[in-house]
């Protein structure tokens, strides 16, 4: 199936997916991949499907969705492998552009050092780049790249792309347990400061990973990454991506659910929580109740107290 959805996405609203790479051909064999183990490691671009076939299948899906009154915010290249391996990507983007819907891709950025890949990606409205590490050892441990790839070239390619791209640029950093991050968050934050993405997302695995030993990072690690990135980019440019889709900031009038939806995206300082409760005419018992039921957790960072939604994947 080449076209699927639309599905709800925190980054993309209602996203109609384009699966332009067969299962599972990739440049990486990430330990946490939700699709499973990489079957073929490749780094040379080649055609997989005829662009006209992709255009036809996506057009039919768009027609079906609009016929049911469903909106589509983005058509997104999010395949069972690395989307930029597709030599026809640029042509497919040109064809799909005729549908008048914004276009996006989620890429691991491993081929962004190639000029032809950057040229294809420049045609999109939103590009999400993977940024799990800026240190060689950690990159190799977590992303397990094709042996001929160079992290230095990839990072330089990301910066080159960031300088040229006029659309929305976001990054995604996946955090897992039993990894010594040491000073890596500070190093990633320095790189992000230079890249200047519109948003830096911090994610944890929320579906079964390729390797059974992989577990989501603990909340303290996730919060540490958030605070470190926020110091470089500003808090409004950093967000969690931890498995709660939908409108995270919708005020529903249900104080508990609203508090949980906000803290699934951002950790809240104690004073921010107290202000939120004051506006909602609620008291601190709400927080005590959520803590007691294990739905919210309390964290210390930099001498301050923060509240964060407990990761569903760690329950």
Secondary structure, 3 states (H helix, E strand, C coil): CCEEEEEEECCCEEEEEECCCCCCEECECCCCCCCCCCCEECCCCECCCCHHHHHHHHHHHHHHHHHCCCCCCEEEECCCCCHHHECCHHHHHHHHHHHCCEEEEEECCCCCCCHHHHHHHCCCCEEEEECCCCCHHHHHHHCCECCCCCHHHHHHHHHHHHHHCCCEEEEEEEEECCCCCCCHHHHHHHHHHHHCCCEEEEEECCCCCCCCCCCECCHHHHHHHHHHHHHHHCHHHEEEECCCCCCCCCCCCCHHHHHHHHHCCCCEEHHHHHHHHHHCCCCCHHHHHHHHCCCEEEEEECCEEEEEECCHHHC
